[in-house]
Amino acid sequence: MSLDKPSHYVWRIWAIPAALAVVISFGLLSALLGDRLMWKGMAWFSLAMPIIVAGWLTLRRRRV
């Protein structure tokens, strides 16, 4: 498979947003359906993940 195919570029562009969407969906479901402290903790972590990623990318961009 050649790296010049458009499908490869599409996957490269949308891989991280798709992964974040899955993590956020898990966080929302665990916050809504989870009743125990473990589920609430996983919900907090999952819903904080976009903020963590944005902060990491901001710091990385400033260094470069």
Secondary structure, DSSP 8 states (H G I E B T S, - for coil): --TTSHHHHHHHHHHHHHHHHHHHHHHHHHHHH--SHHHHHHHHHHHHHHHHHHHHHHHHHHH-
